[in-house]
Amino acid sequence: MATLPESVDYTDKDFDALRARLIALVKSVFPDWTDFDVASFGNLLVELYAFIGDVLTFYQDNLARESRLVTATQRKSVMALAKMLGYRLQGAQAATADVLVQLARPPAASVTIPAGTVLRTQEVTEPVRFQLLAPAVIAPGADPPRVVAVVENSKTYTQLFDARGLADLELHLDYAPYLDGSALVTTPQGAFTEVDSFLDSRANDRHFVVAVDQNDRATLRFGNGVSGMPPSGTVSVTYKTGGGSVGNVDADRIVVIEGAFKDAYGNPVQVSVRNPLPASGGADRQTVASAKLLAPESLRALTRTVAREDFEINARRLPSVARALMLTSNEDPTIAENTGILYVIPQSTAGAAVPTPALKNLVLRQVTEVYPCTLTFQVSVQDPVYRVIDVAARLFLRQGFAGSDVRDRVRANLVSYFRVSEQDGTPNPLVDFGFNIKDAEGNAVGEIAWSDLFNVIRDTPGVRKMGDARLDLTLNGLPADVKLNVREFPVLGTVTLRNGDTGELL
C-alpha cells in the first residue's frame, strides 16, 4: 500500500517540496520508476500536481494571513476585520481655503458667482480643483469690488434613483473617492439622515447608513421597515468626492476661475481670484497601518479612562496629539501617589514642538470628562521632556557626489529617523519615550543606539564609508549609545559632518 514518508514537514508547501513528496509516494508504488529527471508523461503529471499544490497552498496561506488583523495586508480584509470590532476606516478629508474674488472695476449691478463654480491652480495637465461652497455676491458699486469666499477641494454630484419601498434598499454611488459625511438624501417622504447603524432606529425613522469599500466607492443602505423606514419614489442623493493632502496648496496657487460671468443686467464682468493663505485641512484616507493600530485601541478604552494606557489612548484620539506618555508613582517614584503626569507631543512638522495651553486643556478634558477617570485620581498634562541628540560624523564621499548634496541627504535621513509620526499619522517606531523601550525582562532601557545612526549615515547615497577612528561618529560628544530617562523623548539637534578626505566641514 502506498504511504507517504514517515517524516513529513507540513511547512514545505512549495513546488520543490511537493514534487519531492510525490516522488517518494510514487517510489513506494512503482519501485522500478527511477527516471524522474527525464522528460516523460509520468514526470509531467508529477510536476503538474506539484504546481497545482503550490498554487493552492499559496491561496491557503493568503487566506490565513488575511483572516487576522495583525497579519492582513489587503485594505479590503482590514476593513472587514475592523468592522467586526465596530471600527470604520476614515476616508480622505477635503482641504479648504479662503479666496479673494475680485472684479476688474466696480459693477453697475450685483454680481453673483454661484456655488459649485470651479476654481483651480494654474497647472495645465494636473491642476488642483476646488469648488465654491456658497455663492459669492459683490454688491453694485462696491469699491473695491471684491469678496472673500470659501472653496473646497471637492466636486459635487447628484444621482437619482427609483425606490419602491422595498426593505434593505441599497444605492451604489457612481463616483469616487467619496467624502465621508457628504451624502444628502431627499425623498417624497422627506430628508433622510445618516447614522452609524440601525440599532437605535425605529420603524418610522428616516435613516440610512453608508458603507465605503476599498476603492472609496460608497453604498447607501436604508432600513427594512422595522429598523429604519425604506424610501419610496424618486430618491435624490447629492454627495461630494475628492479630498486628500494634494489639496493643501500654498498661498497664491488658486488663481484660475472657470466660466464666464455677468452682472444682474447681463453685462459681462472680468473676475480674478487668489488665495492669500495656504489651503489646509486636506488629508489622505486612513492607511492600513493606521487602522491596524487604532482598531484594537478603539476597544481598549471604550467610555472610561482607568488604566495607565487608557490615558495615552484617549489623548491620542485627538487629531492634534501625536504621542502621549502617562506616568504614575508605579513607573516613577518621584510622582505622588494617586497622581499621574500625562506628557503630550502635538502633531507638528517641527522637531521639538510643545503643546499650547489650549491643547493641554483639551487633553485634560478628554481624559477627565469626555472619557472620565476615577474621581480621586489627579491628572496633570505637561510638556514633553525632550532629549536633544547632537550628531557629529566624519565620512568619505563617493566619486562624483557633491559634498553639499550628500550633507543635505544625510540631514534629511536623520530628520526622517527622528520624526515623531509617519505620514499616515501612526507613531514612528524608530523613536519613543524612554519608558516604552523595554528589554527581554520588561525593564525600561530607553536609548538611541549609536549603531542605528551609524547605519543611517552610512547607507545614505553618496557616502562611500564612515571613518573608523573612535571619535568619527559621536552622539552628544561620545561614541556611545544615548541613554534616555523614562520620560524623555529623543529629538535631533545639530548635525556636524566632516569630509574624511579633505577634513573640511560639509
Secondary structure as GFF3:
##gff-version 3
##sequence-region A 1 506
A	DSSP	alpha_helix	15	29	.	.	.	ID=ss1
A	DSSP	alpha_helix	41	66	.	.	.	ID=ss2
A	DSSP	alpha_helix	75	84	.	.	.	ID=ss3
A	DSSP	beta_strand	96	103	.	.	.	ID=ss4
A	DSSP	beta_strand	111	113	.	.	.	ID=ss5
A	DSSP	beta_strand	118	121	.	.	.	ID=ss6
A	DSSP	beta_strand	129	132	.	.	.	ID=ss7
A	DSSP	beta_strand	136	138	.	.	.	ID=ss8
A	DSSP	beta_strand	146	152	.	.	.	ID=ss9
A	DSSP	beta_strand	154	164	.	.	.	ID=ss10
A	DSSP	beta_strand	170	172	.	.	.	ID=ss11
A	DSSP	beta_strand	184	187	.	.	.	ID=ss12
A	DSSP	beta_strand	190	194	.	.	.	ID=ss13
A	DSSP	beta_strand	207	212	.	.	.	ID=ss14
A	DSSP	beta_strand	218	222	.	.	.	ID=ss15
A	DSSP	beta_strand	232	242	.	.	.	ID=ss16
A	DSSP	three_ten_helix	245	247	.	.	.	ID=ss17
A	DSSP	beta_strand	254	257	.	.	.	ID=ss18
A	DSSP	beta_strand	261	262	.	.	.	ID=ss19
A	DSSP	beta_strand	268	269	.	.	.	ID=ss20
A	DSSP	beta_strand	271	274	.	.	.	ID=ss21
A	DSSP	alpha_helix	288	300	.	.	.	ID=ss22
A	DSSP	alpha_helix	308	316	.	.	.	ID=ss23
A	DSSP	beta_strand	321	328	.	.	.	ID=ss24
A	DSSP	beta_strand	339	346	.	.	.	ID=ss25
A	DSSP	alpha_helix	357	365	.	.	.	ID=ss26
A	DSSP	pi_helix	366	370	.	.	.	ID=ss27
A	DSSP	beta_strand	378	382	.	.	.	ID=ss28
A	DSSP	beta_strand	385	397	.	.	.	ID=ss29
A	DSSP	alpha_helix	403	417	.	.	.	ID=ss30
A	DSSP	three_ten_helix	434	436	.	.	.	ID=ss31
A	DSSP	beta_strand	447	448	.	.	.	ID=ss32
A	DSSP	alpha_helix	450	458	.	.	.	ID=ss33
A	DSSP	beta_strand	463	466	.	.	.	ID=ss34
A	DSSP	beta_strand	473	475	.	.	.	ID=ss35
A	DSSP	beta_strand	482	483	.	.	.	ID=ss36
A	DSSP	beta_strand	488	499	.	.	.	ID=ss37
###
